[in-house]
């Protein structure tokens, strides 16, 4: 059974930093790309970043490019999101995501989310 467990959220001032972690289990982590998404209050969930299975390629939403860094440790089955120079508009629930094959087709798996609040 696939499990994704996020941690590391909290309250931070503008310009501050946080590092989110997502511990994965129930699938062969090193074989799949991993993603981070976020959802602000009363807004749709949006994609933040992707990292390929061996970590050689990363992609970022324009809103976080240059401030956020996605990385992974395939020995620890963990994906990270380092967030620097945080802005008020980064306030959201951050979700780890894996898009995995199933007998009826690929589906998105989500963690429970971790809250990030940027406030002065």
N, C-alpha and C positions, 0 to 999 in steps of 0.2 A: 504494500500500500504506500502510495506516494505521500510524503510529508515534507512541507516546507515551513520552517519556523524562523521568522524574522526577529531581530533584536537590535538594540542600539539607538532607538529613537529617544526623543526627549525634548526639553525646552532649551533653546539657544538664542543668543542675541544676534541681531544682524551682523554679518561679517564673521561669525563664528563657524565652527566645524563640527561635524558628527561623522561617525563611521557606522554604517549599518552592516549587519551580518545576516546571512540566511543559511541555515543548516538544512541540508537536503538528505532525504533517505527514501528507500523504496524503489530506486531505479539506478542505473549505471550512470552516475553523475558525469563522469568524464566524457561520455559519448554525446552530450547534448549542450547546445547553447543555453544560456540563462539570461533572463531579463529582469529588470526592475521597472515597475510602474508606480504611479502615484495617483491619488484621488483627493482633491481638495473638496472642502465642504460645498455641496450643491453644484458640483462640477462633475463632468464625466472622467472616468479613469483615463489617464494618458500614459503613454510609453515614455520611459526616461532613458534607458540604456540597455544595450545588449553586449554580451561577450560570447565569442565562439567557444566550442567545446575545449579546445586546447589553449584558449586565451590569446590566440594570435591576432584576433581582430576585435575591435570594439567600435561601437557606434553610439551616438548620443543625440538626444533631442537638442535642438538649437538653444532652447531656454537654459540648458545646463552645461553646454559645451564649454570647456575651459575651466569649469568650477568643480565638476563631479568626475570621479574616476571609478569605473567598474573593474573589479579584478576577481580572481577565483583561485582557490587552492583545491586541486583535484584529489589530493591525498586526504584532505579534511572534509571533502564534500561540502564546501562552503563557498558562497559567493558574497562579495563585499561591495559596498557603495560608499566611497569616501566623498564626503560633501564638504566643500570649502567655500568660503565667502558666501555664506547662506544669506538669502534675501527673504523678505516677508512673504513673497509669493511662492516660496518653496514649502510653506506650511501645507501639510497634507498627510494622509496615511500612505505609507510606502509599502508596496507589495513585491514580493519575490515571485517570479513566474517561470514555469517550465512548460514547454509545448511538446508533449510526448505522444508517441503512437499508442493506440489501443486497438482492440479487435474491431471496433466500429469506426475507426478513423482517429486522427490526432486530436487531442483536446488540450486546453490550457489548465494547468494546475496552479493554484494560488495558495500562498500562506495566509495567515490571519491578519497580517499587516502590523506595522509599527508606526506610532504617531510621531511626527516631527512638527514641532511648533517653533517658529521663528518670531520672536517678539522682543521688543525693547521694554 
